[in-house]
Amino acid sequence: AVGDADFHAQVVQQRGLVLVDFWAPWCVPCEKLSPIVEALAAEHQGVLQVRAMDVDANPVTAGDLAVLSLPTVILFENGAEQARLTGSITEKKIRTALEKHLP
């Protein structure tokens, strides 16, 4: 998990790929997406870092990044946003977005 206080250090300052899953405890689609994101993290261990952010507990970063709907998944590379997926996110959509950036 990542929060407002450590987002910069955990995501922006990281080299390589970081996938951030923005979610909330009340978000049913977020619950369905979580195991997919965890599986991708395990599959791409060492190449892809994965973080999860509860937007209810961390509204500053979510606001700064204009996360307006949940779930939202943002892929950062060397601290810069490369891809953003929102709403009904399938494993295929995430894989397609990742393929362009994975070695």
C-alpha positions, 0 to 999 in steps of 0.5 A: 500500500502507498499513501499520500505521505509516501507516494512521491518516494514509492512511485514518482522517484522509482526507476522503472515501471510502477502500477498503482491501483486506486481503490476504495473499500466500498468499491465492488469492482475494485475488489474484483480487480485486486486479485488480477493486479496481485497476479500481475505483480507476482508474474512480473516480479523484479520488472514491475512494482505494484502499489495500491492506494485507498483513495478514501484514506489518501484523497490528496494524491487521488485529487492531484492525479484527477482520479475521478472514478474507481477503479483506476489503474495508472502505470508510471515509468520512471515517475511519469504517467504512461497509461491510465485505465478506469472503470470496468478494467479487465485483465486483458486491458491491463496486459495490453497497456503493460505490453508496450512498456515491459522489456 
